[in-house]
């Protein structure tokens, strides 16, 4: 078997000493993966630098700095410029990987070269104490559904689920093809703007296991500025050509998801599935599952 792909993870941080150590441990505590890690601190005035220095002896922490920057996505661009791994992702300084996440990512990208980017069907939340408080099935992903607003929630149209940033990984080749940087003109929704570029070049696969979680707490940036995030994401969505569902279609799609979205549609008879896709009721998706002692990709459907 070929060598494991090198995975590059970047953590941007500013005054997050309350959570930073736990985040770093969730990265450097990963096993069975070839990892390089970069931390970009924005010149914190708290104990963040001392925490980072505690991990300097780990050879996987290949670079870190603490200096002023121009914001979250500027820090990420700076961080990624110090990386060389085939697989890329970022983990914010209050979020967490689950045990075994990078091993799964390594295996999936190695086994399936057709996967250019990958996320999860299982959204996870943690509270301020690091306790898992939610693990919710959100289904797979489809490019046509993306452009109808299915992955932009909180709007007047039907949005089934956001693409969970902390659980999303991609190949450097896709990153380069899509421009090779995050748009730092966005202060909050630079992740969603990046997805609008990725989805133009490659389908998004999903692993049917939880991979990472966002920490929900009172000072969380997206919690404090939730409306501003969605306003930015909507701007990026429409600028890229997104056409959201109308009111009527949004109503019945929302109802169908509430009634049956928690179930996998994988067991539908093939002819029924094809018919529902042809009618535009369901969308086909590719999901990575563990079956018979190995990872495999199965066809599934979502509303």
C-alpha positions in Angstrom: 0.0 0.0 0.0 1.2 3.5 -0.7 2.4 5.8 2.1 -0.3 7.7 4.0 -1.0 11.2 2.6 0.4 14.1 4.6 -2.4 16.0 6.3 -2.0 19.7 6.9 -4.0 21.3 9.7 -4.1 25.0 10.6 -5.5 26.5 13.7 -6.1 30.3 13.8 -6.4 31.8 17.3 -6.8 35.0 19.2 -7.2 35.2 23.0 -8.6 31.7 23.2 -6.5 30.3 26.1 -9.7 29.0 27.7 -10.1 26.4 24.9 -6.8 26.4 23.0 -5.0 23.6 24.9 -8.0 21.2 24.4 -8.1 22.0 20.7 -4.4 21.4 20.2 -4.6 18.1 22.1 -7.4 17.0 19.8 -5.1 17.5 16.8 -1.8 16.2 18.2 -3.5 13.3 20.0 -4.5 11.8 16.7 -2.8 8.5 15.7 -2.3 6.5 12.5 -2.0 9.6 10.3 0.9 11.6 8.8 0.3 15.1 10.2 1.8 18.6 10.0 0.3 21.2 12.2 0.4 25.0 12.1 -0.9 27.5 14.7 -1.3 31.2 13.8 -2.0 33.3 16.9 -3.1 36.9 16.2 -1.0 38.4 19.0 -3.1 37.3 21.9 -2.8 39.1 25.2 -3.8 36.1 27.3 -2.0 32.9 28.1 -2.2 31.5 24.5 1.5 31.8 23.7 2.5 29.9 26.8 0.1 27.1 25.9 1.5 26.9 22.4 5.0 26.7 23.7 4.1 23.7 25.7 3.8 21.8 22.4 7.0 23.1 20.7 8.8 19.8 21.2 6.2 17.9 19.1 7.8 17.6 15.6 4.3 17.7 14.0 3.9 21.3 15.1 6.0 22.6 12.2 5.3 26.3 12.6 3.6 28.8 14.9 3.7 32.5 15.3 2.0 35.2 17.5 1.6 38.5 15.7 -1.1 40.8 14.5 -2.9 39.9 11.3 -5.8 41.2 9.3 -8.4 38.8 10.6 -9.5 35.1 10.7 -9.1 34.3 7.0 -5.9 36.3 6.6 -4.5 34.1 9.5 -5.6 31.0 7.7 -4.0 32.0 4.4 -0.8 32.7 6.3 -1.0 29.3 8.0 -1.6 27.3 4.8 1.4 29.1 3.1 3.6 27.1 5.6 2.1 23.7 4.7 2.8 21.2 2.0 0.4 18.3 2.8 -1.8 16.6 0.1 -4.8 16.9 2.4 -5.8 20.2 4.0 -8.2 21.5 6.7 -8.5 23.9 9.5 -9.7 23.6 13.1 -10.7 26.7 15.0 -9.2 27.3 18.4 -12.3 26.4 20.3 -13.4 23.3 18.2 -12.4 19.7 18.5 -11.6 16.6 16.4 -12.9 13.3 17.6 -10.5 10.4 18.3 -9.5 8.6 15.1 -10.7 11.4 12.8 -7.4 11.9 11.0 -6.9 8.1 10.6 -10.3 7.9 8.9 -9.5 10.9 6.7 -6.1 9.4 5.8 -7.7 6.0 4.9 -10.5 7.5 2.8 -8.4 9.8 0.7 -5.8 7.1 0.2 -8.4 4.5 -0.8 -10.5 6.7 -3.1 -8.6 9.0 -5.4 -11.9 10.2 -6.8 -12.6 12.0 -3.5 -11.4 15.6 -3.8 -13.2 16.9 -0.7 -15.0 15.2 2.1 -17.2 16.1 5.1 -19.5 14.3 7.5 -23.2 13.3 7.6 -23.1 13.6 11.4 -23.0 17.2 12.9 -21.5 17.4 16.4 -21.7 20.1 19.0 -19.7 20.5 22.2 -20.5 22.8 25.1 -18.0 25.1 26.9 -16.9 22.1 29.1 -16.0 20.0 26.1 -19.0 17.7 26.5 -20.7 16.4 23.3 -24.2 17.8 23.4 -25.5 16.9 19.9 -24.8 14.4 17.2 -27.3 14.9 14.4 -27.7 13.1 11.0 -27.9 15.7 8.2 -27.5 13.5 5.2 -25.1 13.7 2.2 -24.4 16.5 -0.2 -25.2 17.2 -3.9 -24.0 20.0 -6.1 -27.4 20.7 -7.6 -29.0 20.9 -4.2 -26.2 23.2 -3.0 -27.0 25.7 -5.7 -30.7 25.7 -4.7 -29.7 26.7 -1.1 -30.0 23.3 0.5 -26.7 23.9 2.5 -27.4 27.4 3.6 -29.7 27.3 6.6 -31.4 30.1 8.5 -32.9 31.7 5.4 -36.4 32.1 4.0 -35.9 29.1 1.7 -35.4 25.5 2.7 -31.8 24.9 3.9 -31.2 21.3 5.1 -27.7 21.6 6.6 -24.6 23.7 6.5 -21.4 22.1 5.4 -19.6 21.7 8.8 -16.3 23.5 8.4 -14.4 21.8 11.1 -15.2 18.4 9.7 -14.4 19.2 6.1 -11.1 18.1 4.4 -9.9 18.6 0.8 -7.0 17.8 -1.5 -4.4 20.4 -2.2 -5.0 20.0 -6.0 -8.6 21.2 -5.5 -7.4 24.0 -3.3 -5.0 25.2 -6.0 -7.6 24.8 -8.8 -10.1 26.9 -6.8 -7.7 29.8 -6.3 -5.4 28.6 -3.5 -6.6 30.9 -0.8 -9.5 32.0 1.3 -11.2 35.3 0.4 -10.2 37.5 3.3 -12.7 40.1 2.2 -15.1 38.0 4.2 -14.9 38.4 8.0 -17.2 35.5 8.9 -18.4 33.4 6.0 -15.1 32.8 4.2 -15.6 29.1 4.6 -19.0 29.1 2.7 -17.4 31.3 0.0 -14.7 28.6 -0.4 -17.3 25.9 -0.7 -19.0 27.8 -3.6 -15.7 27.5 -5.4 -15.0 23.9 -4.5 -18.4 22.6 -5.6 -17.8 24.0 -9.1 -14.9 21.6 -9.6 -15.8 18.4 -7.6 -18.6 16.6 -5.8 -18.6 16.6 -2.0 -18.5 13.2 -0.5 -19.6 12.5 3.1 -18.4 10.0 5.7 -21.2 8.5 7.7 -19.4 9.0 11.0 -18.8 12.1 13.2 -15.4 13.6 12.6 -15.3 16.9 14.5 -17.5 19.3 16.5 -18.1 22.9 16.9 -18.0 24.2 20.5 -21.1 26.3 21.4 -20.4 28.9 24.0 -21.4 32.5 24.8 -18.4 34.1 23.2 -18.3 32.0 20.0 -17.9 34.3 17.0 -20.6 32.8 14.8 -23.0 32.6 17.8 -22.5 36.3 18.5 -22.7 37.3 14.8 -25.1 34.6 13.5 -27.1 37.0 11.3 -24.0 38.6 9.9 -22.6 35.2 9.0 -25.7 34.2 7.1 -25.8 37.6 5.4 -22.2 37.1 4.2 -22.9 33.5 3.2 -26.0 34.5 1.2 -23.9 37.2 -0.6 -21.3 34.6 -1.6 -24.0 32.2 -2.6 -25.8 34.6 -4.9 -22.6 36.0 -6.3 -21.6 32.5 -7.3 -24.9 32.0 -9.1 -27.0 30.3 -6.4 -30.8 30.2 -7.0 -32.7 29.3 -3.8 -35.9 27.3 -3.7 -39.1 29.2 -3.9 -41.6 29.4 -1.1 -43.8 26.5 -2.2 -41.0 24.1 -2.9 -39.3 25.1 0.3 -42.4 24.3 2.3 -42.8 20.7 1.0 -39.1 20.0 1.1 -38.9 21.1 4.7 -41.9 19.0 5.6 -40.5 15.9 3.8 -37.2 16.4 5.6 -38.9 16.7 9.0 -40.9 13.6 8.4 -38.3 11.3 6.9 -34.9 13.0 6.9 -33.6 11.1 9.9 -33.8 7.9 7.9 -31.4 6.8 5.2 -32.9 6.5 1.8 -30.3 4.0 0.7 -32.7 1.1 0.9 -35.1 2.5 -1.6 -35.6 0.2 -4.6 -33.2 1.4 -7.3 -36.0 2.1 -9.8 -37.9 4.2 -7.2 -34.7 6.1 -6.3 -34.0 6.9 -10.0 -37.6 8.0 -10.5 -37.6 10.4 -7.5 -34.3 11.8 -8.6 -35.7 12.3 -12.1 -38.7 14.1 -10.6 -36.4 16.4 -8.6 -37.7 15.2 -5.2 -34.5 13.5 -4.1 -30.9 14.2 -4.9 -28.2 11.4 -5.3 -25.2 11.6 -2.9 -22.1 9.5 -2.3 -21.5 8.4 1.3 -18.5 6.6 2.8 -19.5 3.8 5.1 -17.7 1.0 7.0 -18.9 -2.3 5.6 -17.5 -5.8 5.9 -14.3 -4.7 7.5 -13.5 -1.9 5.0 -14.5 1.5 3.8 -16.7 1.6 0.8 -18.7 4.3 -1.1 -22.5 3.8 -1.4 -25.2 5.6 -3.3 -27.7 7.4 -1.1 -30.4 10.1 -1.5 -31.4 13.2 0.4 -34.3 15.7 0.1 
